[in-house]
């Protein structure tokens, strides 16, 4: 179960983050994780960053459902 605190922690933001900041941070981290995943040859690293991308998507969905973004 995702909570506000956990979602903000994943995005490395604080409670005062605006909708624009949340979306911008989500997009930046998603791009960064995809780049790392795609550039590495190590299977464990690829899987770890794939899981991070899934976690980011879960956080995005959480904020959409809460109508915060």
WOBEL-V441402 format. One record per residue. N is the residue number from 1. RES is the residue in one small letter. NEAR is the number of other ideal C-beta (glycine too) atoms within 12 Angstrom. Layout:
BEGIN
n:res:near
N:RES:NEAR
N:RES:NEAR
END
This chain:
BEGIN
n:res:near
1:x:8
2:x:22
3:x:15
4:x:21
5:x:15
6:x:16
7:x:32
8:x:24
9:x:17
10:x:30
11:x:33
12:x:18
13:x:28
14:x:15
15:x:15
16:x:9
17:x:24
18:x:15
19:x:18
20:x:13
21:x:21
22:x:31
23:x:22
24:x:18
25:x:28
26:x:35
27:x:20
28:x:18
29:x:26
30:x:26
31:x:17
32:x:19
33:x:28
34:x:21
35:x:16
36:x:21
37:x:25
38:x:15
39:x:13
40:x:17
41:x:10
42:x:12
43:x:11
44:x:12
45:x:17
46:x:20
47:x:16
48:x:17
49:x:26
50:x:21
51:x:17
52:x:25
53:x:27
54:x:19
55:x:24
56:x:32
57:x:23
58:x:22
59:x:35
60:x:27
61:x:17
62:x:26
63:x:30
64:x:18
65:x:14
66:x:17
67:x:8
68:x:24
69:x:24
END
